[in-house]
Amino acid sequence: MATMGYVAPLSVFALKNELVIGGIPWEFVKRLESMGGAFIEWPKANIDFDVELYKLCCQRMVLEAGVKMYMHSSLIGCEMEGKTVRSVVIENKNGLETLSGKVFIDCTGDGDLAWMAGVPMQENPDGEVQPCSFCFILADVDTESDLLNKCMYHNGINGPSQCKPVREKLLALKEAGAPIPDFGGPWFNNVLHKGCVAVNITRRAADSTDNRNFTDTECQLREDIFTFTQLLKENFPEFKNCYVASTAPQAGIRESRRILGVHTVTADEYVNAYHYEDSISRGIHPIDLHASKGSGQFRIDLDQPAYVPYRALIAPDYPNLLCAGRCISTDRQALASLRVQASCMGTGQAAGVAAAQSVAAGCSVQNIDTQALVEELKNLGTIL
């Protein structure tokens, strides 16, 4: 979502200058910073980044680790033996290819592999999902203006990251009858280049697991991008010369499939920082539930970092499948915090270590030594 969705900044790595997400995710941040591609916004440690250097840093770290990549490929199926995943089927210019493995980790966001394998999914009682946002980059913006300086840095020091003057103006225009689409924020985000900002403002409900629905929604959102750009040009001198320099390759997705795991993280557990024996990652981003219609947003700020149990990454009876990112087992409210990128990185690291331990021990992902998992994560720098 950072590079395919222009979702910035990476939120949130710290509370009051104390790291909450560490280990390899933080190693990545520091390496990106050393390349000139990241700016760390303390005390929350939100990470502003250069999109292209982010891609390069990821590529280098993955290749250095010896990972074999299959880019420009789509997951189209899996081969099962009972509830054991034996291989996945991908399609690319080489045709259909089968990749076998001992353990599989689903980091698709939409839980695609888990769904194909038949893992039961959570159901939202009201059938609603949080809306998608199609982010974009504006150039020739007066990023040194007072308006932008107060909102494009998400450290909590200069005021709220939501740009209230722009929000209030857009709401007033809409109230007066102007044909303004639903919007969120808006949030203007630093991309480390003078005169450029990443913009998160568009908002439409969509089912990202339905190709036709998601396609139609993206088309509507692309229209919205240019509608809002024109509104900014006409109503705010800071944007009078701006233009759309780039739109993200795809809309950003806040919510879709979530597995029904061995344990489902609830909002009550999350807000109260319930500590599980198998806690493998944490989170400190507010519970941030965007309304599917209108411009509303439900938010709960956390007083202390929350925990995520290993059991939320696995489903009962699927011995070699793990999930990480926003398709783990949570209720809607807990997901509204855990869906953000720093938290996804934390669960991803835990899934990777758990998979390695499952292979080494020759046991199912349900039967690994979770205390050994916790200790190894601590050795990697995870803050637990």
ABEGO torsion letter per residue (X at the ends): XAAAAGBOBBOBABBGGBBABBEAAAAAAAAAAAAGABBBBOAAGBBBBBAAAAAAAAAAAAAAAGBBBBBGBBBAEBBBBEABBABBBBBBAAEBBBBBBABBBBAAGAGAAAAAAGBBBBBBAAGBBBBBBBBBBBBGBBAABAAAAAAABBAGAAEBABBAAAAAAAAAAAAAGBBBBBBBOBBBBBAGBBGBBBBBABBBBBBAABAAAAAAAAAAAAAAAAAAAAAAAAABAAAAABBBABBBABBBBABBBBBBBABBBBAAAAAAGBBBAABABBBABBBBBBBABEABBBBBBBABBBBBBAAAABBBGBAABBBBEAABBBBAAAAAAAABAAAAAAAAAAAAAAAAAAAAAGBBAAABBAAAAAAAAAAAGBBX
